[in-house]
Amino acid sequence: QAHKMENDNIRNMNEAHTGLFLGTIGEDYKKYIGSSFIGQTTRTFIDIFASFITKYGKIGPFDIENNKTRMTQRWDPNTPIELLFNQINEAAEFSFYAGHPIADNNKVQAMEVLIL
């Protein structure tokens, strides 16, 4: 019984995320998504989203430079240090998925500069 409830919850969350995502994109994109999953009986949100990003999520040189700028954006020391950690980590994650990972020593150096 508990296992069935958990599966139902997962299915409901998957359907909710999928519906919200599909509600934000245009009809042309929906056609691509629909055609790329023909013959599959289970499409999870992560499958749909990953397929969409693979096809349309192009990152160019300006995006990479803007990400570096966001990473080194001035941090207010009156705010929690976690905000700075998040700033650095989000930039590092973006860079990783863009195929241009930021080396650990560069992340540490950026943090040191912003703290000092």
C-alpha positions in Angstrom: 0.0 0.0 0.0 2.8 2.5 1.0 4.7 1.5 -2.2 1.7 2.2 -4.4 1.2 5.6 -2.7 4.8 6.5 -3.3 4.5 5.5 -7.0 1.3 7.5 -7.3 3.0 10.6 -5.8 6.0 10.2 -8.2 3.7 9.9 -11.1 1.6 12.9 -10.1 4.7 15.1 -9.5 6.1 14.0 -12.9 2.8 14.9 -14.6 2.7 18.2 -12.8 6.2 19.2 -13.8 5.7 18.1 -17.3 2.5 20.0 -17.6 4.1 23.2 -16.2 7.0 22.9 -18.5 5.0 22.3 -21.6 2.8 25.2 -20.7 5.7 27.6 -21.0 6.9 26.6 -24.5 5.5 27.3 -27.9 3.6 24.9 -30.1 6.5 24.3 -32.5 8.6 23.1 -29.7 5.8 20.9 -28.4 5.6 19.2 -31.8 9.3 18.3 -31.6 9.0 17.0 -28.1 6.0 14.9 -29.1 7.7 13.4 -32.1 10.9 12.6 -30.2 9.0 10.4 -27.8 6.9 8.4 -30.2 6.7 4.8 -29.2 7.7 5.4 -25.6 5.1 4.6 -23.0 6.8 6.4 -20.1 8.2 9.8 -20.6 9.4 11.4 -17.5 9.8 15.2 -17.0 13.5 14.8 -16.9 13.5 13.0 -20.2 11.4 15.7 -21.8 13.5 18.5 -20.3 16.8 16.9 -21.2 15.7 16.3 -24.8 14.6 19.9 -25.1 17.8 21.3 -23.7 19.9 19.0 -25.9 18.0 20.2 -29.0 17.5 23.9 -28.2 19.8 24.8 -25.3 22.7 26.3 -27.2 25.2 28.2 -25.1 27.5 30.7 -26.8 30.6 32.7 -25.9 28.5 35.6 -24.6 26.6 33.3 -22.2 29.9 31.9 -20.9 31.3 35.4 -20.3 28.1 36.6 -18.6 28.3 33.6 -16.4 31.8 34.5 -15.3 30.6 38.0 -14.6 27.8 36.7 -12.4 30.2 34.5 -10.6 32.4 37.4 -9.7 29.6 39.8 -9.0 30.3 41.7 -5.8 28.9 40.1 -2.6 27.5 42.1 0.3 29.2 40.9 3.5 26.1 41.9 5.4 24.2 39.0 3.8 24.7 35.3 4.6 27.8 33.7 3.2 25.6 31.0 1.7 24.5 33.6 -0.9 28.1 33.8 -2.1 28.5 30.0 -2.0 25.3 29.7 -4.2 26.6 32.4 -6.6 29.9 30.5 -7.1 28.2 27.1 -7.3 25.5 28.2 -9.7 28.2 29.6 -12.1 30.2 26.5 -11.8 27.2 24.3 -12.5 26.3 26.4 -15.6 29.9 26.2 -16.8 30.0 22.5 -16.3 26.8 21.9 -18.4 28.0 24.4 -21.0 31.1 22.2 -21.5 33.5 24.8 -20.0 33.9 23.7 -16.4 35.5 26.1 -13.9 38.5 24.6 -12.2 38.2 24.3 -8.4 41.2 26.6 -7.8 39.5 29.3 -9.9 36.3 29.0 -7.8 38.3 29.3 -4.6 40.2 32.3 -6.0 37.0 34.0 -7.0 35.6 33.4 -3.6 38.7 34.8 -1.9 38.7 37.9 -4.0 35.0 38.5 -3.2 35.5 37.9 0.5 38.6 40.0 0.9 
